[in-house]
């Protein structure tokens, strides 16, 4: 009986596709070989292969440490492990300029299919089929390796929902519901296709500048090794490593709603690229995130918009004729983690409409949905923080399923820049940190900037309205 999982693949998928609140799965991955993927093991597997690390300051600023404000080095995991042990700075090597007590390092967003392309057998160590997604393995997943303090700025993912397996160390997730979007001061600078960032530094919010952040409802959970976190669609999240070494694996699950999201993202890309490209390049505003290949031309962006609109309308036709979008093993095998940041490469094929959601038809009420969810020791609901602990505590989910409060203190509750803009730090030069939350150096607090204009123009609510108007125009 020890090998029996608490949920069948079908039941797990039903939970993933219907639950609109974050939750932690326990006791679902005990037999996954990927649980052996600690940093030391991965270092041996990679055998001297270098990967890129993002470095940031451990000091918690009032401004988020966006990727454009970090430095980057190419290093082996062996070099990273030596540095993260707190050894004195080496006279040579990629981390020589970064004192461990002052900096964190993060090998984030590494596509497993790429870094292990010469070892495809390792993909099978990850078995998302246990959650009802047959054919999905490490090939459709990404890897995250960080030191203590490594963090991802608060953002929401434009596409899909997210399953995250914690392998080594612990990470603290600060999650906010979609309804909190206006309280989180959304911005598209730095720009990446698949993420909407918050201007607020969640770990140290500037409440004078962002007073509405007080109205957010933080859901905070400490994810332990062997647990899997479900991040529902459009939930904001700020993630921080709280142990010396952390390793996580995730996969984004495509949803029918992604078709409309692609239209919205295409509109946003067209506007941001057009307006920011018109600025004087000498202004030094690093507005593209380091994983974006380039600022694409207006012609390319217009083609992308038309493809996204066509894919959306074709999926709508399919849903009308079939009532639900077809879902098959073959289609799910084609679903790729690349849907997150590299959507322009993947395209907007109609076959992407394949996983059942409530996008079409009348969804049940939240109360009805929650009544059907089997919460218990194997599925822990991530609850909102109480008023008393909202600015101090965090809820940790232990492997036995118990909830306990931690008084940690100081804690509340993806990306494309050109090669020239990417700051590699072999020369030990850090990018300018004296930037405001819009990413513009020494921006005036009174004069309106291009970024101020963009924050209004490409606000999620505005873009949603424009997308619907465009889709109606195509239907006529």
Buried (B, 14 or more C-beta within 10 A) or exposed (E): EEEEBBBEBEBBBBBBBBBBBBBBBBBBBEEBEBBEBBBEBBBEEBEEEEBBBBBBBBEBBBBBBBBBBBBBBEBBBBBBBBBBEEEEEEEEBBBBBBEBEEBBBBBBBBBBBEBBEEEEEBBEBBBBBBBBBBBBBBBBBBBBBBBBBBBBBBBBBBBBBBBBBBBBBBBBBBBBBEEBBEBBBBBBBBBBBBBBBBBBBBBBBBEEBBEEBEEBBBBBBBBBBBBBBBBBBBBBBBBBBBBBBBBBBBBBBBBBBBBBBBBBBBBBBBBBBEBBEEBEEEEBBBBBBBBBEBBBEEEBBEBBBBBBBBBBBBBBEBBEEEEBBEEEEEBBBBBBBBBBBBBBEBEBEBBBBBBBBBBBEEEEEEEEBBEEBEEEEBBBBBBBBEEEBBBBBBBBBBEEBEEEBBEBEEBBBBBBBEEEBBBBBEEEEBBEBEBBBBBBBEBEEEEEBBBBEBBEBBBBEBBBEBBEEBBEEEEE
